[in-house]
């Protein structure tokens, strides 16, 4: 007696679980106010960027290096969540076609060469641009003139590099502080400097990233531009470049300069407020394994997290150890991207293990942008954008309408066939297709909103083809049920369960083969073929969900209805429909009941 109750409640729970999944997808659509799929390049048009390589000798770049650049750019485009983007070579140029008009952020990311270097700061100096910015700020009432030199450093965010947090905030060592503890660590006195160093740092408490290493103007000889700068270990030629460097002019900041990682370098900060003398690059962009942004444990501060490869981890440990044991400003490591310093954080402890966090002054957007730029390594070439064009759709609404019409016709033919051949069971097939269509549509919309998935014509073809794949699963199960009921060997309720054990294995094997084929095709192909494979793989997964969570439990509930259990002529399970003699079928059914 208990078994029927359990059998009845289990299909109900499964259907409720499917309903919850459907409502979750629909609720996501409503919360994000996204009700239509995003369209791909062929259906909605987009933006085309042409990148031309720039080599130091002006010669054509080697083919293998150009191929590597194409692969990196393609990975970057996919990393932004943009689907159906195309990256291809055209001679020595690289042409990038991005779906949607006005994809300025994606274009900026793709076109950035991202030649990344980690260099120890040898010297730094504020520029006139920073002084002009501070001049516009109202002075603090009652502040003494002697406090003025500390204003530049206190008016800008402090950034630091710390080991990645692996424990709770309370259990962290003092070398990895956050929040107020981080500020305290950064303002603690550095190791005792020499007499010369002490003279040029009147404000020991100010140890932030923007502290000027130069002494007060009264102590500087007018004829020595390097007075107060520790020039030990600095190449005289680089020091001369540092003195002549004008960071106040955006055109002279060196953006896009191919700095030699094996030589010292004089460069500007991105905003032009500081200029630097930087040591040789001990770590480069290709040494980074992964980069991501997130909120630091125990605080609300956004950080950029870095994981280095094995060789990079070793060099990173040496670099941070050298910086930690150095005086201000050589306790900083500058991150140089395309010739400009995007950040120069303090190293507040040696960082072994190859895992680090860049903290301080980030918000969600700036942390995410930096992580995306660092994530995919450095391009082997420098590129310039020779053209940016907005293109119209290559297929347009007529082709979209034709694809949708073909899908509707295919769906209608499957529905008509199911109703004519399976009668009552055909309703289950129709409802299963409706559920599959709802899940597919909501999944496409949600993926478009959150993962950049864009519906193109190859995707539509893949969805249309999947209608037959989904119908195959229903047919396998229905035929198994009818085989079990032939000649009255089993009741409908028993046949539903026994047939499911046999049918689900066939269904899973067929869907597994289809899914593996889709994965292989997606990995090996690009462009439209990869889009077709993605759609086919998505609908294969949806087919499994529908068959397991709707078709089987729904038939299990219908088996309790007299219309189906007694073999009504319109149920599709009558003896005549299954090509069985009605009288023999009835006798067999009676014998089965008596034995039970």
Secondary structure in CASP SS format (residue, H / E / C, confidence):
PFRMAT SS
TARGET T0000
AUTHOR 0000-0000-0000
METHOD secondary structure of the structure
MODEL  1
X C 1.00
X H 1.00
X H 1.00
X H 1.00
X H 1.00
X H 1.00
X H 1.00
X H 1.00
X H 1.00
X H 1.00
X H 1.00
X H 1.00
X H 1.00
X H 1.00
X H 1.00
X H 1.00
X H 1.00
X H 1.00
X H 1.00
X H 1.00
X H 1.00
X H 1.00
X H 1.00
X H 1.00
X H 1.00
X H 1.00
X H 1.00
X H 1.00
X H 1.00
X H 1.00
X H 1.00
X C 1.00
X C 1.00
X C 1.00
X C 1.00
X C 1.00
X C 1.00
X C 1.00
X E 1.00
X C 1.00
X H 1.00
X H 1.00
X H 1.00
X H 1.00
X C 1.00
X E 1.00
X E 1.00
X E 1.00
X E 1.00
X E 1.00
X E 1.00
X E 1.00
X E 1.00
X E 1.00
X C 1.00
X C 1.00
X C 1.00
X C 1.00
X C 1.00
X C 1.00
X C 1.00
X C 1.00
X H 1.00
X H 1.00
X H 1.00
X H 1.00
X H 1.00
X H 1.00
X H 1.00
X H 1.00
X H 1.00
X H 1.00
X H 1.00
X H 1.00
X H 1.00
X H 1.00
X H 1.00
X H 1.00
X H 1.00
X C 1.00
X C 1.00
X C 1.00
X C 1.00
X C 1.00
X C 1.00
X E 1.00
X E 1.00
X E 1.00
X E 1.00
X E 1.00
X C 1.00
X C 1.00
X E 1.00
X E 1.00
X E 1.00
X E 1.00
X E 1.00
X E 1.00
X E 1.00
X C 1.00
X C 1.00
X C 1.00
X C 1.00
X H 1.00
X H 1.00
X H 1.00
X H 1.00
X H 1.00
X H 1.00
X H 1.00
X H 1.00
X C 1.00
X C 1.00
X C 1.00
X C 1.00
X E 1.00
X E 1.00
X E 1.00
X E 1.00
X E 1.00
X E 1.00
X E 1.00
X E 1.00
X E 1.00
X E 1.00
X E 1.00
X C 1.00
X H 1.00
X H 1.00
X H 1.00
X H 1.00
X H 1.00
X H 1.00
X H 1.00
X H 1.00
X C 1.00
X C 1.00
X C 1.00
X C 1.00
X C 1.00
X C 1.00
X C 1.00
X C 1.00
X C 1.00
X H 1.00
X H 1.00
X H 1.00
X H 1.00
X H 1.00
X H 1.00
X H 1.00
X H 1.00
X H 1.00
X H 1.00
X C 1.00
X C 1.00
X C 1.00
X C 1.00
X C 1.00
X E 1.00
X E 1.00
X E 1.00
X E 1.00
X C 1.00
X C 1.00
X C 1.00
X C 1.00
X C 1.00
X H 1.00
X H 1.00
X H 1.00
X C 1.00
X C 1.00
X H 1.00
X H 1.00
X H 1.00
X C 1.00
X C 1.00
X H 1.00
X H 1.00
X H 1.00
X H 1.00
X H 1.00
X H 1.00
X H 1.00
X H 1.00
X C 1.00
X C 1.00
X C 1.00
X C 1.00
X C 1.00
X C 1.00
X C 1.00
X C 1.00
X H 1.00
X H 1.00
X H 1.00
X H 1.00
X H 1.00
X C 1.00
X C 1.00
X C 1.00
X C 1.00
X C 1.00
X C 1.00
X C 1.00
X C 1.00
X C 1.00
X C 1.00
X C 1.00
X C 1.00
X C 1.00
X C 1.00
X C 1.00
X C 1.00
X C 1.00
X H 1.00
X H 1.00
X H 1.00
X C 1.00
X C 1.00
X C 1.00
X C 1.00
X C 1.00
X C 1.00
X C 1.00
X C 1.00
X C 1.00
X C 1.00
X C 1.00
X C 1.00
X C 1.00
X C 1.00
X C 1.00
X C 1.00
X H 1.00
X H 1.00
X H 1.00
X H 1.00
X H 1.00
X H 1.00
X H 1.00
X H 1.00
X H 1.00
X C 1.00
X C 1.00
X C 1.00
X C 1.00
X C 1.00
X H 1.00
X H 1.00
X H 1.00
X C 1.00
X C 1.00
X C 1.00
X C 1.00
X C 1.00
X C 1.00
X C 1.00
X C 1.00
X C 1.00
X C 1.00
X C 1.00
X C 1.00
X E 1.00
X E 1.00
X E 1.00
X E 1.00
X E 1.00
X C 1.00
X C 1.00
X C 1.00
X C 1.00
X E 1.00
X E 1.00
X E 1.00
X E 1.00
X E 1.00
X E 1.00
X E 1.00
X E 1.00
X E 1.00
X E 1.00
X E 1.00
X H 1.00
X H 1.00
X H 1.00
X E 1.00
X E 1.00
X E 1.00
X E 1.00
X E 1.00
X E 1.00
X E 1.00
X E 1.00
X C 1.00
X C 1.00
X C 1.00
X C 1.00
X C 1.00
X C 1.00
X E 1.00
X E 1.00
X E 1.00
X E 1.00
X E 1.00
X E 1.00
X E 1.00
X C 1.00
X H 1.00
X H 1.00
X H 1.00
X H 1.00
X H 1.00
X H 1.00
X H 1.00
X H 1.00
X H 1.00
X H 1.00
X H 1.00
X H 1.00
X H 1.00
X H 1.00
X H 1.00
X C 1.00
X C 1.00
X C 1.00
X C 1.00
X C 1.00
X C 1.00
X C 1.00
X E 1.00
X E 1.00
X E 1.00
X E 1.00
X E 1.00
X E 1.00
X C 1.00
X C 1.00
X E 1.00
X E 1.00
X E 1.00
X E 1.00
X E 1.00
X E 1.00
X E 1.00
X E 1.00
X C 1.00
X C 1.00
X C 1.00
X C 1.00
X C 1.00
X C 1.00
X C 1.00
X E 1.00
X E 1.00
X E 1.00
X E 1.00
X E 1.00
X C 1.00
X C 1.00
X C 1.00
X C 1.00
X H 1.00
X H 1.00
X H 1.00
X H 1.00
X H 1.00
X H 1.00
X H 1.00
X H 1.00
X H 1.00
X H 1.00
X H 1.00
X H 1.00
X C 1.00
X C 1.00
X C 1.00
X C 1.00
X C 1.00
X C 1.00
X E 1.00
X E 1.00
X E 1.00
X E 1.00
X E 1.00
X E 1.00
X E 1.00
X E 1.00
X E 1.00
X E 1.00
X C 1.00
X C 1.00
X C 1.00
X C 1.00
X H 1.00
X H 1.00
X H 1.00
X H 1.00
X H 1.00
X H 1.00
X H 1.00
X H 1.00
X H 1.00
X H 1.00
X H 1.00
X H 1.00
X H 1.00
X H 1.00
X H 1.00
X H 1.00
X H 1.00
X H 1.00
X H 1.00
X H 1.00
X H 1.00
X H 1.00
X H 1.00
X H 1.00
X H 1.00
X H 1.00
X H 1.00
X C 1.00
X H 1.00
X H 1.00
X H 1.00
X H 1.00
X H 1.00
X H 1.00
X H 1.00
X H 1.00
X H 1.00
X H 1.00
X H 1.00
X H 1.00
X H 1.00
X H 1.00
X H 1.00
X H 1.00
X H 1.00
X H 1.00
X H 1.00
X H 1.00
X H 1.00
X H 1.00
X H 1.00
X H 1.00
X H 1.00
X H 1.00
X H 1.00
X C 1.00
X C 1.00
X C 1.00
X C 1.00
X E 1.00
X C 1.00
X H 1.00
X H 1.00
X H 1.00
X H 1.00
X H 1.00
X H 1.00
X H 1.00
X H 1.00
X H 1.00
X H 1.00
X H 1.00
X H 1.00
X H 1.00
X H 1.00
X H 1.00
X H 1.00
X H 1.00
X H 1.00
X H 1.00
X H 1.00
X H 1.00
X H 1.00
X H 1.00
X H 1.00
X H 1.00
X H 1.00
X H 1.00
X H 1.00
X H 1.00
X H 1.00
X H 1.00
X H 1.00
X C 1.00
X C 1.00
X C 1.00
X H 1.00
X H 1.00
X H 1.00
X H 1.00
X H 1.00
X H 1.00
X H 1.00
X H 1.00
X H 1.00
X H 1.00
X H 1.00
X H 1.00
X H 1.00
X H 1.00
X H 1.00
X H 1.00
X H 1.00
X H 1.00
X H 1.00
X H 1.00
X H 1.00
X H 1.00
X H 1.00
X H 1.00
X H 1.00
X H 1.00
X H 1.00
X H 1.00
X H 1.00
X H 1.00
X H 1.00
X H 1.00
X H 1.00
X C 1.00
X C 1.00
X H 1.00
X H 1.00
X H 1.00
X H 1.00
X H 1.00
X H 1.00
X H 1.00
X H 1.00
X H 1.00
X H 1.00
X H 1.00
X H 1.00
X H 1.00
X H 1.00
X H 1.00
X H 1.00
X H 1.00
X H 1.00
X H 1.00
X H 1.00
X H 1.00
X H 1.00
X H 1.00
X H 1.00
X H 1.00
X H 1.00
X H 1.00
X H 1.00
X H 1.00
X H 1.00
X H 1.00
X H 1.00
X C 1.00
X C 1.00
X C 1.00
X H 1.00
X H 1.00
X H 1.00
X H 1.00
X C 1.00
X C 1.00
X C 1.00
X C 1.00
X C 1.00
X C 1.00
X C 1.00
X C 1.00
X C 1.00
X C 1.00
X C 1.00
X C 1.00
X C 1.00
X C 1.00
X C 1.00
X C 1.00
X H 1.00
X H 1.00
X H 1.00
X H 1.00
X H 1.00
X H 1.00
X H 1.00
X H 1.00
X H 1.00
X H 1.00
X H 1.00
X H 1.00
X H 1.00
X H 1.00
X C 1.00
END
